[in-house]
Amino acid sequence: MREQPGTRRELPMNLPNTLTLGRIFLVPLLVVVLLTKFEAELVFGVPKEVLGAAIFGLAAVTDWLDGYLARRRNEITQFGQMMDPLADKLLITAALVSLVQMGRAETWMVAIILGRELAVTVLRSLAHGRGVTMPASRLGKLKMALQVVAVLLLILGSRVWLFDVLGQVALWLVLVTAVTSALPYYRRFRILAEPNVTDFESARHRLARDDRGGQPEDERAGVGRGAATG
């Protein structure tokens, strides 16, 4: 049977999904490099902080690349939709917790940032159960970009003092954007949770009119790939 134009091809082990799985496999490697006595200079000829930053940077690049390739090659799958946001959460969580263990980030700041991620994920899941998609806002996307910058700078901060200063500033910006970008999700979910809301189709239209900062999911990161990012 011929595949119709625009049909999503269910190829679980296509290139985008392979990159997503590769990002997941990089997570324990990042933790080992940053938190153990791994002799990076002996093995690779570079300090462990440089190697850790390279691993995290590579993982961050695959986060963009897998979504781009999935859209470009029409290889968006349910597997990718599920695993891509999971890989993002694992990577950021591992990096931030490692920075706390290294004394590079404050525990309370990381707790708030990760708590926000959990809360937004729960709200999105509940909304999805009612047939409503909550797209990432521009502020949420900015928060994600700042997280990548902050982690890279803080990892390298023990080698270059300027990176440490800039990394701390970036982490504060992450904290502010994490909190402020979470508020619209709460407000949107309150609309769905109103006792008199029984027509979810009308609620979806109401949210669409109300949401000026987000984009339709299929115009953003590829019909669900990266939907939990933001």
Sequence and secondary structure as in RCSB ss.txt:
>XXXX:A:sequence
MREQPGTRRELPMNLPNTLTLGRIFLVPLLVVVLLTKFEAELVFGVPKEVLGAAIFGLAAVTDWLDGYLARRRNE
ITQFGQMMDPLADKLLITAALVSLVQMGRAETWMVAIILGRELAVTVLRSLAHGRGVTMPASRLGKLKMALQVVA
VLLLILGSRVWLFDVLGQVALWLVLVTAVTSALPYYRRFRILAEPNVTDFESARHRLARDDRGGQPEDERAGVGR
GAATG
>XXXX:A:secstr
    TT     TTSHHHHHHHHHHHHHHHHHHHHHS   HHHHHSS HHHHHHHHHHHHHHHHHHHHHHHHHTT 
  HHHHHHHHHHHHHHHHHHHHHHHHTTSS HHHHHHHHHHHHHHHHHHHHHHHTT     BHHHHHHHHHHHHH
HHHHHHTTT HHHHHHHHHHHHHHHHHHHHHHHHHHHHHHHHH TT   HHHHHHHHHHH SSB  HHHHTSTTT
TTT  
